Amino acid sequence: TLPVLWESVTKMDSNAWHLHGLTDNYLRVQAQADQNLWNQITPVRISRRDQKGLIGTI
């Protein structure tokens, strides 16, 4: 689990947001949430990685 600061969010539908952020050591992370978490720090469980960075679950 890593703390992530969410720097950009995109609304996918009425109940889902796609989030992009950085860990405290500047690793890029993507996740989905049921609310807008822009400019907030939340703990994220990292599940895998791809070419753009890490994929996590809030």
Residue pairs with C-beta under 8 A, 6 or more apart in sequence:
1 43
1 44
1 45
1 46
2 23
2 24
2 27
2 29
2 43
2 44
2 46
2 56
3 23
3 24
3 41
3 42
3 43
3 44
4 21
4 22
4 23
4 29
4 31
4 41
4 42
4 43
4 44
4 56
5 21
5 22
5 39
5 40
5 41
6 19
6 20
6 21
6 37
6 38
6 39
6 40
6 41
6 42
7 20
7 21
7 22
7 38
7 39
8 19
8 20
8 21
8 38
9 17
9 18
9 19
9 20
9 36
9 37
9 38
10 17
10 18
11 17
11 36
12 18
12 32
15 34
16 32
16 33
16 34
17 32
17 33
17 34
17 35
17 36
17 37
18 30
18 32
19 30
19 31
19 32
19 33
19 37
19 38
19 58
20 28
20 29
20 30
21 28
21 29
21 31
22 28
22 29
23 29
23 54
27 53
27 54
28 52
28 53
28 54
29 44
29 46
29 53
29 54
29 55
29 56
30 52
30 53
30 54
30 55
30 56
31 44
31 55
31 56
31 57
31 58
32 58
33 58
37 58
42 58
43 58
44 56
44 57
44 58
45 56
45 57
45 58
46 54
46 55
46 56
47 55
47 56
47 57
48 54
48 55
49 55
